[in-house]
Structures are given as C-alpha cells and as structure tokens.
Amino acid sequence: MGDMVLSAFFFAVMAAAIKVLGRVMPLQELIFFRALGCVLMTYWWVRRKNLPVLGKRPGVLAARGAFGHLALSCYAWSLSHQPLAEAVLLQQVSPLFTAILAFWLLREPAGKMFVPAFVLAVAGVALLLPAGPAVVARHPHAPAVALLGALLSSGAYVAVRDAVRTEHPMTIVLWFPFVSLAMSVPGMALEGVVLPGGRDWVWLFAVALSGQFGQVFLTRGLSKVPAGRATLANPLTTAFGAVFGWLAFEEAVGWNTLAGGSALIAAILLAGQARRGQEHRGGAADSDPISPV
C-alpha cells in the first residue's frame, strides 16, 4: 500500500503546482509544458525497455489521449478557480462515472453497491456546490467544470480498459502526453504565450515530475494489490490536497467541504467494495494501472 500512498501524495503535489501556475500562466501553455516533460521521460523509459511506441491500435490510444487532455484541462481550470481540496474531491467522482460508462460500453457489471454509492456521491456533490456567500471564494461554474473533468476522466479510463487488451501499459502512458502535447498547441495560439519566469520553471518541473511519479507509483501499486483495495488510496489524495491547500493557499476546510467530502469518500469506498467482490469472483474488474490525468 506504500506505493499507493506515494501515488496519492504526488498527484496532490501536481494539483498544488498546477494551482500555483494557473495564476500566472495560460492554461494550455501549462498543459503543453507538463505534456512535454512527461513525453520526454516516458519516451526515454519506453525506448530503454524496448517497448512498442506506436501500439497496435493507434485510434484507441489517441482517444485515450484526447479524453485525458480534455479531462486535465477541466481539472486544471477548476484547480485555479476553487479551493484545492474541493477540486480534488470532485475529481474523485470519476470512478462512479467510469462504472456507468463501462457498463454501457463494455458490458461490465457495476456491482450491487453502485446505487448507494451513486446516491452518496450525488449528496456529496450537492454539499460542495457553492451557495450564497460561498460563491465569493470560488468561481460559480468551478464545480460544474470539475465534474465535467471527472466525466471526461471516466472516458479516458474506459479507453484505457479497452486499450490494455492489446497494448503495453507504458505505451498507453506515452500516448496520453503525446496527444495532449498536440492538442494544447491550438489552445496556446488562442490564449497567447506567456514566457515563464525563473520560479515558474521550477513549478513546471514539479508538475511534470510529480505527475510522472504519480503514474509510476500507481502502476506499481496496482501490480501488487487488487484494484478494489487500491480504491482506499483515493481519499489520501483528497487529504493531501486539503493539507496543501491549507499550508500553501490558506484555504480553510468548512463544514460543507467536510460533509460533502465524507459522502464522496464513502461513495468511493463503497464502489471499491463492489470491485473487490468482482475480483474475488474472477470478474472483469481488473483496473487499469493508469491515472486519466
């Protein structure tokens, strides 16, 4: 479980670094540099291990990359426009969306605990929605954009679950930043390019490196524990996010965040219980070893 803890930590570091950069750098430029760093690191690893670069089904790999890029764009925007803990919490809804899409597209059973998990998730999201004076602390559309990012992440997960049937996991990892690199260029042209300052390069390096470490430790962790047990690490990303938000951005955690977060975490853990049951029965619940963002 140590690898899963490290994965949660590094993904929270990535979220905090994105939030810092979102104040001084256009969104697509930020994503471009993150993708460039991840492409260089992953390509070196793929070539070092003599793994396939193009893969057997480029269309599926490109779809995974496109969904991942759009999901990351929504996630990065929401990080810049609402408290860090809330943005990370709403991103954690993606496994429930994934269950719906996997049932619809891949005919994978959602499990008996899906309905109560979904109800808890809806309640948690409702508690996190801004109302009255709370709107001042965040953009009114930030929760909706975060949820859209979670939905797009679920599309990336489903694409990965399809791709792993024929592709090496590191090939799939490589295609995500490669496609994201290409998709970010038109956005950079529209937003305009802002040359990063000295400290900005440090944060850009932190975004790319922490994202890569998060992927690596997630892959290692899921190779050692069942996917259902790995779900227990999801709340850790939220916890790390809340701590970083408090330390770095002086973001207090209110009662609505605590209540909504508790409901969402309970929903995630219930979904994990369902996945454990499928794993024990030898079902199709083996999770992909790759984060969508």
C-alpha positions as CSV (number, residue, x, y, z in Angstrom):
1,M,0.0,0.0,0.0
2,G,3.1,2.2,0.3
3,D,3.2,2.8,-3.5
4,M,-0.5,3.9,-3.4
5,V,0.3,6.4,-0.6
6,L,3.2,7.8,-2.6
7,S,1.0,8.0,-5.7
8,A,-1.7,9.9,-3.8
9,F,1.0,12.3,-2.5
10,F,2.5,13.1,-5.8
11,F,-0.9,13.6,-7.5
12,A,-1.7,16.1,-4.8
13,V,1.6,17.8,-5.3
14,M,0.8,18.1,-9.0
15,A,-2.6,19.6,-8.2
16,A,-1.0,22.2,-5.9
17,A,1.7,23.1,-8.5
18,I,-1.0,23.5,-11.2
19,K,-2.9,25.8,-8.9
20,V,0.1,28.0,-8.4
21,L,0.9,28.2,-12.1
22,G,-2.8,28.8,-13.0
23,R,-2.4,32.3,-11.5
24,V,0.4,33.3,-13.8
25,M,0.3,31.2,-16.9
26,P,-2.3,30.4,-19.6
27,L,-4.0,27.0,-19.1
28,Q,-3.0,25.3,-22.4
29,E,0.6,26.5,-22.1
30,L,0.8,25.0,-18.7
31,I,-0.6,21.7,-20.0
32,F,1.8,21.9,-23.0
33,F,4.9,22.0,-20.8
34,R,3.5,19.3,-18.5
35,A,3.0,17.1,-21.5
36,L,6.4,17.9,-23.0
37,G,8.1,16.8,-19.7
38,C,6.1,13.6,-19.5
39,V,6.7,12.7,-23.1
40,L,10.5,13.1,-22.7
41,M,10.6,11.0,-19.5
42,T,8.2,8.3,-20.8
43,Y,9.7,8.0,-24.2
44,W,13.2,7.5,-22.7
45,W,11.7,4.8,-20.5
46,V,9.9,3.1,-23.4
47,R,12.9,3.1,-25.6
48,R,15.2,1.9,-22.8
49,K,12.9,-1.1,-22.2
50,N,12.5,-1.6,-26.0
51,L,8.7,-1.4,-25.7
52,P,6.4,-0.5,-28.7
53,V,5.9,3.2,-29.3
54,L,3.0,3.2,-31.8
55,G,1.0,0.3,-30.4
56,K,-1.4,-1.9,-32.3
57,R,-4.5,0.3,-32.2
58,P,-3.5,3.9,-32.6
59,G,-7.1,5.0,-32.7
60,V,-7.9,3.7,-29.3
61,L,-4.7,5.2,-27.9
62,A,-5.5,8.6,-29.5
63,A,-8.9,8.5,-27.9
64,R,-7.4,7.8,-24.5
65,G,-5.1,10.8,-25.0
66,A,-7.9,13.1,-26.2
67,F,-10.1,12.3,-23.2
68,G,-7.2,12.6,-20.9
69,H,-6.2,16.0,-22.3
70,L,-9.8,17.4,-22.0
71,A,-10.1,16.0,-18.5
72,L,-6.8,17.6,-17.4
73,S,-7.9,20.9,-19.0
74,C,-11.1,20.9,-16.9
75,Y,-9.3,19.8,-13.8
76,A,-6.5,22.4,-14.1
77,W,-9.1,25.2,-14.7
78,S,-11.1,24.1,-11.7
79,L,-8.0,24.0,-9.5
80,S,-7.4,27.6,-10.4
81,H,-11.0,28.7,-9.6
82,Q,-11.9,26.9,-6.3
83,P,-10.3,25.6,-3.2
84,L,-7.7,22.8,-3.8
85,A,-9.5,20.2,-1.6
86,E,-12.8,20.7,-3.3
87,A,-11.3,20.4,-6.8
88,V,-9.5,17.2,-5.9
89,L,-12.7,15.8,-4.2
90,L,-14.8,16.4,-7.3
91,Q,-12.2,14.7,-9.5
92,Q,-12.6,11.6,-7.3
93,V,-16.1,11.1,-8.6
94,S,-14.7,9.7,-11.9
95,P,-14.8,6.1,-10.7
96,L,-18.6,6.3,-10.5
97,F,-18.8,7.7,-13.9
98,T,-16.5,5.0,-15.1
99,A,-18.8,2.3,-13.7
100,I,-21.7,3.8,-15.8
101,L,-19.7,4.0,-19.0
102,A,-18.1,0.6,-18.5
103,F,-21.5,-1.0,-18.0
104,W,-22.9,0.8,-21.1
105,L,-19.9,0.4,-23.5
106,L,-18.0,-2.7,-22.2
107,R,-20.9,-4.5,-20.5
108,E,-19.0,-4.7,-17.2
109,P,-21.3,-5.2,-14.2
110,A,-21.4,-2.2,-11.9
111,G,-21.9,-4.2,-8.7
112,K,-24.6,-4.3,-6.1
113,M,-23.2,-1.4,-4.1
114,F,-23.2,1.0,-7.1
115,V,-26.7,2.5,-6.4
116,P,-26.0,3.5,-2.7
117,A,-22.5,4.7,-3.8
118,F,-24.1,6.9,-6.5
119,V,-26.7,8.3,-4.1
120,L,-23.9,9.2,-1.7
121,A,-21.9,10.8,-4.4
122,V,-24.8,13.0,-5.5
123,A,-25.3,14.1,-1.9
124,G,-21.6,14.9,-1.5
125,V,-21.6,16.9,-4.7
126,A,-24.7,18.8,-3.6
127,L,-23.0,19.8,-0.4
128,L,-19.9,21.1,-2.3
129,L,-21.9,23.3,-4.6
130,P,-21.4,27.0,-3.8
131,A,-24.4,28.9,-2.4
132,G,-24.8,32.4,-1.1
133,P,-21.6,33.9,0.4
134,A,-19.6,30.8,-0.5
135,V,-19.7,31.9,-4.2
136,V,-17.2,34.7,-3.3
137,A,-14.5,32.1,-2.6
138,R,-14.7,30.3,-5.9
139,H,-16.0,30.7,-9.5
140,P,-19.7,29.8,-9.7
141,H,-19.1,27.4,-12.5
142,A,-16.0,25.7,-11.0
143,P,-17.8,22.7,-9.5
144,A,-19.5,22.0,-12.9
145,V,-16.2,22.2,-14.7
146,A,-14.6,19.9,-12.2
147,L,-17.4,17.4,-12.6
148,L,-17.1,17.6,-16.4
149,G,-13.4,16.8,-15.9
150,A,-14.3,13.8,-13.8
151,L,-16.7,12.6,-16.6
152,L,-14.1,13.0,-19.2
153,S,-11.6,11.1,-17.0
154,S,-14.1,8.2,-16.9
155,G,-14.0,8.3,-20.7
156,A,-10.2,8.0,-20.5
157,Y,-10.5,5.1,-18.1
158,V,-12.8,3.2,-20.4
159,A,-10.5,3.8,-23.3
160,V,-7.6,2.5,-21.2
161,R,-9.5,-0.6,-20.2
162,D,-10.1,-1.3,-23.9
163,A,-6.5,-0.5,-24.9
164,V,-4.9,-2.8,-22.3
165,R,-6.3,-5.8,-24.1
166,T,-3.7,-5.2,-26.8
167,E,-1.2,-2.5,-25.7
168,H,1.6,-2.4,-23.1
169,P,0.7,-0.1,-20.2
170,M,3.7,2.2,-20.8
171,T,2.7,2.6,-24.4
172,I,-0.6,3.9,-23.2
173,V,1.1,6.2,-20.7
174,L,3.2,7.6,-23.5
175,W,0.3,8.4,-25.8
176,F,-1.5,10.5,-23.2
177,P,1.1,13.3,-23.0
178,F,1.9,12.9,-26.7
179,V,-1.7,13.6,-27.8
180,S,-2.0,16.2,-25.1
181,L,1.1,18.0,-26.5
182,A,-0.5,18.2,-29.9
183,M,-4.0,19.3,-28.6
184,S,-2.5,22.0,-26.5
185,V,-0.9,23.9,-29.4
186,P,-4.1,25.4,-30.9
187,G,-5.1,26.4,-27.4
188,M,-1.8,28.1,-26.8
189,A,-2.2,30.0,-30.1
190,L,-5.6,31.3,-29.0
191,E,-4.7,32.2,-25.4
192,G,-1.3,33.7,-26.2
193,V,2.1,32.5,-24.9
194,V,3.5,33.9,-21.7
195,L,7.2,33.2,-21.2
196,P,7.7,31.5,-17.8
197,G,9.8,33.3,-15.3
198,G,12.6,31.8,-13.2
199,R,10.4,30.3,-10.4
200,D,7.7,29.3,-12.9
201,W,10.2,26.8,-14.4
202,V,10.6,25.2,-11.0
203,W,6.8,24.8,-10.7
204,L,6.5,23.4,-14.3
205,F,9.2,20.9,-13.5
206,A,7.3,20.0,-10.3
207,V,4.0,19.5,-12.3
208,A,5.7,17.2,-14.9
209,L,7.8,15.2,-12.3
210,S,5.1,14.8,-9.7
211,G,2.6,13.7,-12.4
212,Q,5.1,11.2,-13.7
213,F,5.9,9.8,-10.3
214,G,2.2,9.6,-9.5
215,Q,1.7,7.5,-12.6
216,V,4.7,5.2,-11.8
217,F,3.7,4.6,-8.2
218,L,0.1,4.0,-9.2
219,T,1.2,1.4,-11.8
220,R,3.5,-0.3,-9.2
221,G,0.8,-0.2,-6.5
222,L,-1.9,-1.7,-8.7
223,S,0.5,-4.5,-9.7
224,K,0.8,-5.5,-6.0
225,V,-2.8,-5.1,-4.7
226,P,-6.3,-5.8,-6.1
227,A,-8.0,-2.8,-7.7
228,G,-10.6,-2.7,-5.0
229,R,-8.0,-2.3,-2.3
230,A,-6.3,0.4,-4.3
231,T,-9.5,2.4,-4.1
232,L,-8.6,3.0,-0.4
233,A,-5.8,5.3,-1.6
234,N,-8.3,7.7,-3.3
235,P,-9.2,9.6,-0.1
236,L,-5.5,10.1,0.6
237,T,-5.2,12.3,-2.5
238,T,-8.0,14.4,-1.1
239,A,-6.4,14.5,2.4
240,F,-3.1,15.6,0.9
241,G,-4.9,18.2,-1.2
242,A,-6.6,19.6,1.9
243,V,-3.3,19.9,3.8
244,F,-1.6,21.5,0.8
245,G,-4.5,23.9,0.3
246,W,-4.3,24.9,4.0
247,L,-0.5,25.3,4.1
248,A,0.2,26.9,0.7
249,F,-3.0,28.8,0.0
250,E,-4.5,29.4,3.5
251,E,-7.7,27.6,2.4
252,A,-9.9,26.7,5.4
253,V,-11.9,23.5,5.2
254,G,-15.5,24.4,6.0
255,W,-18.3,22.1,7.3
256,N,-19.7,21.7,3.8
257,T,-16.4,20.5,2.4
258,L,-16.0,18.1,5.3
259,A,-19.6,16.8,5.0
260,G,-19.5,16.6,1.2
261,G,-16.1,15.1,1.2
262,S,-17.1,12.5,3.7
263,A,-20.1,11.5,1.5
264,L,-17.9,11.3,-1.6
265,I,-15.2,9.3,0.1
266,A,-17.8,6.9,1.4
267,A,-19.2,6.5,-2.1
268,I,-15.7,5.8,-3.5
269,L,-15.1,3.2,-0.8
270,L,-18.5,1.5,-1.5
271,A,-17.6,1.4,-5.1
272,G,-14.3,-0.2,-4.1
273,Q,-16.2,-2.9,-2.1
274,A,-18.1,-3.8,-5.2
275,R,-14.9,-4.1,-7.2
276,R,-13.3,-6.3,-4.6
277,G,-16.3,-8.7,-4.8
278,Q,-15.9,-8.9,-8.6
279,E,-12.2,-9.5,-8.2
280,H,-12.8,-12.4,-5.8
281,R,-15.2,-13.9,-8.3
282,G,-12.7,-13.5,-11.1
283,G,-14.8,-10.9,-12.9
284,A,-13.8,-8.2,-15.3
285,A,-13.0,-5.7,-12.7
286,D,-9.2,-5.7,-13.1
287,S,-8.5,-2.0,-13.1
288,D,-6.2,-0.2,-15.5
289,P,-3.0,0.9,-13.9
290,I,-3.0,4.4,-15.3
291,S,-4.4,7.6,-14.0
292,P,-6.6,9.5,-16.5
293,V,-4.8,12.8,-15.6
